[in-house]
């Protein structure tokens, strides 16, 4: 059972809802109202960077309406891999309060594009390629879920090895 000690929850990390913000902890709830403009500012700045990277990749690798949208697929899977890795890193090594909003919500949220995922599928159906649309929908969902898991698992293992290596 986690215990509240000086505004922090001690105990197993699996009890935390989020690695750096747990709304069950009064100190964490206060953090959300302490600097909302800064949080929104870093999310916006990160979102611009992520969206520009995504737009550049999509412009570099266009696809016809009936073709498989490889750029969007790759962007979403890569973004999910990085989100999984980021959450593992922030769980193992907590960072400042603006790191996760900037990188996770801003950069990677702006980079991944599940709205384009839906539009790409709709366009494929409208262009007469429902099979491509269905394959794309399924592959993206499976790929994204596996990528988050893989990013978290690989980063967690690497961090654990680094910790063991540093302890020697």
N, C-alpha and C positions, 0 to 999 in steps of 0.2 A: 504494500500500500504506500503510495507517495505521501510525503510529509511536507507541509509548507514551512520553510525555514527562512526567515528574513526576506520574504517576497519571492523566494525561489522554491520550486518543487524539487525535493530530493527523492531519490529512489529510481527505479528502472525507467529508462527513457521511453519505453513503450506506453507509459501512462500519459505522456505528453501528446496533446492534440497536434501541435506544430512544434518543430524544433526550437523556434525562437519566440513564439507568441502562444501562450496558453491562456485563454480567456477565463479559466477557472482560478487563475492566480491574480490577486488584486493588483500587484505591481505591473503585470503584463497588460491588464485592462487599462491602467493609467497611462501606459506607454502609448497606446493607440490615440489618446486624446492630447498627449503632450506635444506632439509635433506633426499634426496632420498635413500641413503644407509641405514640409520636408519629404514626408512619405509620398505624397502625390507628385511632388517635383521629381523625385528619383524614379518613380514609376514612369512618368511621362518621358523623361530623358532616356531611360532604358528602352521604353517602347519605341521611340523614334529610331534608336540604333538597331534594334531587332527588326523592325518593319523595313528599314532601308536595306538591311542584309537580305531579308526575304525577297523583297521586290527586285533586288539586283540578281539574285539567283533565278527567280522566275522569269525575268527578262532574258537572261542568258540561255535558259533552257526552256523555250516555249514548247507547247504541244498543240496538236490539232484537237478540235472538239471531240473527235471519236477516238483519239489516242489516250494511252495511259498517262496521267499527269505525274511523271516521274519526279519533276522538280518539287512539286508540292508534297508528294509522298516522302521524298528524301528529307525535305525540310522538317516535316512533322515528326518523322521517326528520329532524326538527329536531335531535334529540339527536346523530344521526350527523353532521349538518352541523357542529354545534358541536365535536364530537370531532375532525373533520378540521381545522377551523380552529385548535383548541387545539394540536394536534400540530405544525402549521406554525409557530405562534407560539413554542412551546417549542423547536422546532428552531432557529429564527432567533435567538431571544433566551432563552437558558437562564435558568431561574428557580431559586428555592430548592428544596430536595429535597422539600418538602411540597406544592408547588403542583400538580404533576401528580396525585399521589394524591388530593388534595382535590377538584380540579375534574374531572379525567378519570375516575378510578375512583369517587370518591364522588358528587359532584353529578350528573355526566352518566351514570354507571353506575346511580345510583338513579333518575334521570329516565327513561332508556330502559327499556323493559320487554318483553324478548323472551319472558319466561315468559307474560305476558298475551297476547302475539302468538299463541303456541301454543294457549292456552286459548280465545281468541276464535275461532280456526279450528276447534278441536274442537267448540265450542258451535254454530257455524254448521252444521257437518256433522250434528251430533246433532239440530238443529232442522229439518233437511231442506233446507239450502242449500249443497250441496257446491260449486256454482259460485262462490258468494260467497266461500267459504272458500279455494278455489284462487286466485281473483283476488286476494284479500287476501294470501295467502302469497307469491305471485309479485310483487305490487306492492310489498310491504314489503321483500322481499329486494332487488329492483332499485332501489327508492327509497333504501334505506339505503346501498347500495354507491355509488350515484351521489352521494348527499349527502356521504359521507365524502370522496370524490374532489373534489367541488366545493368543500367547505369548505377542504380543503388547498390546492387550486389557487388559489382566490380569495384566501385569506389570504396565501399565498406571494407572489402577484403584488403585492398591496397592500403587503406588507412590503418587497419589492424596490423598488417605486416610492418608498416612503418613504425607503429607504436612499439611492437615487439622488438624490432631492430634498434630503436632508440633506447630501449630499456636495457639492452645488453651492454 
